Amino acid sequence: MRHMLQGAREGTSDAGQPISRGADRPPAREQELSGQTVASFIRRNGISRHTFYRWRKKYGGLTETEAIRLKRLERENARLKGLLADRELELEVLKEINAKKWSA
């Protein structure tokens, strides 16, 4: 679990990026299952208290399968948003080319 949290901490930002790319369980759920205190969990995993509670707010009421499904959906949504942005950019470029063609 520790190596998964370290990877999550290094590969994400607070700007809505996925918190973990390979974790099987949300970290807050992991803490509940192991029965440790919040203080010992954040100290052992090197995360801030704010991060722990943010994770717990996001994943706290979910089962393990629901959390995995949520992360998959978030990744798919990010991929689709990127495709849409690319398509809109291509469309804008084509409009500019078309406008220059007819105005010259």
Steps between C-alpha positions, in 0.01 A plus 500: 500500500780740585659489154161564340447812710846630422434457128166673539658789687770550238276462192209724584398853583225655705334620179269201463747246368449137603652437837632158416577322180551152638339479842244229552325692776460865584753586770239621750313171462828314554545683829153399617562138408831482681365660817787745551458854618497786252820642651692173465367448146607843373836475675568151362403597144649849497184687404343810651192495716323715239574241228371218719170673569462603136545136398261385770237754387532381142522124558370450856154359428600286204566131490824381347339412166315833487824690563679309224209567264503870592873529424452326165214734411706804598788385278263436210336840550841673494592314181173599332539863604845500341361356178225760494749783555717368215200477269388854585851629431507325163160646415614851594812466281288381206264797545794741494642336186160513331453867590843592360434303183185693415620842611819498289 
